[in-house]
């Protein structure tokens, strides 16, 4: 796959509130379990965005395949595959 822009996921993971909480925890020399919890929250916030962005990238790459290649591969329309990759029913 070509490059995936994960800006949206990073923004979700490190919104202002979470970033501020992490900085406060580091400044307060919080124990590592508290910092680990904050990092887990950040990852949990980012995962749905990463999954959506990867699905979208896969769908775009599917759509970019020449319809003749799809026919030669014995596949149905690439649009159906792209729709499925996006998680649409």
Secondary structure, 3 states (H helix, E strand, C coil): CCCCCCHHHHHHHCCHHHHHHHHHHHHCCCCHHHHHHHHHHHHHHHHHHHHHHHHHHHHHHHHHCCHHHHHHCCCCCHHHHHHHHCCCC
